């Protein structure tokens, strides 16, 4: 399966002029924000090679993200660790999506949302697309931009909090990350509502600042 422009063409044929794709990354990690991107592609200039960001190399993903930032209407937004812990990861993901859409240069009039649910705060006509990052070019573009941005953010945070391996595990619960949690404690960037982090806090481990 490779993504195409079929869903965007259908929306445009139905009278929607600006069709945005929106996707998020970072629902599974134990640390860091959840990041969303919204992208309105220029139908006359769609970069070759767009696909689910997980299927692309870092080099290819970075290359495509740079092209998209130059030639498409792109907006990136986050929901913080505090928001993840206050609400839940699904709700926080939807908050980030709505923020990304609100940050576009011009509002879209139709949205293609990766996943099975449409954010409840989204007032724009929208369609949920399961596995959208592998099926729909606008969502693929959003997944690439979002992952590229969040990965860079986690590399920066790794410099501030060495030892957790965020520069390679991007906050996911790898073996080395779990070991560091046990030995170094919980940082302000860890999601306290996630069970592995909560369990360490419950055991009385120190919080690292």
Secondary structure as UniProt FT lines:
FT   HELIX           6..13
FT   TURN            14..15
FT   STRAND          19..25
FT   STRAND          34..40
FT   TURN            43..44
FT   TURN            48..49
FT   HELIX           53..55
FT   HELIX           58..71
FT   STRAND          73..79
FT   HELIX           81..86
FT   HELIX           89..102
FT   STRAND          110..114
FT   TURN            120..121
FT   STRAND          126..129
FT   TURN            130..131
FT   HELIX           132..135
FT   HELIX           137..160
FT   TURN            162..163
FT   HELIX           166..169
FT   TURN            170..171
FT   HELIX           175..184
FT   STRAND          186..187
FT   TURN            188..189
FT   TURN            192..193
FT   HELIX           195..202
FT   TURN            203..204
FT   STRAND          207..208
//
